[in-house]
C-alpha cells in the first residue's frame, strides 16, 4: 500500500506540475507578453534604489534576463515543485501505511 500511495502522489504532482508549467508558458508567450519585461524593469529599479553599484546592477540584470523567458522561467519552477511534491507524497504515504494484520 505504501508504494501505491507514493506512486499516486507522484503522478498527481506530475500532472499538476505539467499543467501549471504549460499554462505559464502559454500565458507568458501569448497572453501577457510584457510581464517579464515589466518584472525586469521593477527589479532594475529596486536594485538602483538599494544603492548597488552600476556594474553589479548590470550583471544582476544580465543574470536575471537569462533566467527569465517564456520557456525557461516556467521550466525553472517545474523542478522545485516536483521535489516538494515527491517529499509531500513520501510523508503522506508513510502516514497512510497500513500495519500488517
N, C-alpha and C positions, 0 to 999 in steps of 0.2 A: 504493500500500500504506500510505503514511503516513496518508492521510485515513481509510482503513478502520480502521486500528488506533486512531486518535484517536476516531473515531465510536463504535467498540465500547467503548472505555474510558469514554467519557462516558455511554453507555447503561447500562453496568454500574453505574457510580457513581450514576446517576439512580435505577435500580431499587432499589439498596441503600438509598439515602437515603430514598426514598419508603417503603420497608418499615420502616426504623427509625423514621422520623417517625410513621408510622401506629401502630406498636406503642407508641411513647412516649405518643401521645395517648390510646390506649385504656387503657394501664396507669395513667396519671395520672388519667384520668376515672372508671374503673370498678374497678380492682384495688386500688391504693394511693392512695386519695383524700386521705390525710393527709400524704403525702410532702412536698408543697410547704409545708404549714403547719409541719411539723417542721423543714424546712430554713430557713424564715424565722425560727423561734424560735432555732435554733442560730446563725444569723447575728447576730441581735439580741444574744444572749448574748456572742458573740465581740466585737462592737463595743463593748458596755458594758465588758467586761473590758480592752479595749485603752485605755480612758480617754478615749474620744471624747466630746466634749460632747453633751449630750442633744438639742439641736436638729439636730446633724449626724447623730446616730443616727436620729432621726425621718425626716429627709429621705432618708437612705440606705435605710431600710426601705421608705419610700414608693416610691422608685425601683425597688427590688428587687421589691416587690409588684406593680408594673405590668408588670414583665418576666417574672414567673413566673405561670403559669396552665396548665391542662391543654391549652390550644390554643396559646398564644403561645410557651411555653417550647420545645416541640419544633420549632416553625417557626423560631425564632431559631437553633437549632442546624443547621437544614437548609442555610442559606446557606454557612457556613464549610466544611461537609463537601463541598458541591458545588465550591467554589473549590479546595480541596485535591485533590479527585478529578480535576478538569479539569487542574490542574498536573501531577499524577502521570501522567495519561493523555498529556499532551504530552511529558513526559520519556520515558515508555515508548515512545511512538510514534517519537520521534527515534532511539532506540537500536535499534528493530526495523526501521528503514528499510532497504530493500534498495538496493544500488548498481545502476545500470543496466548491463545486460550489453552 
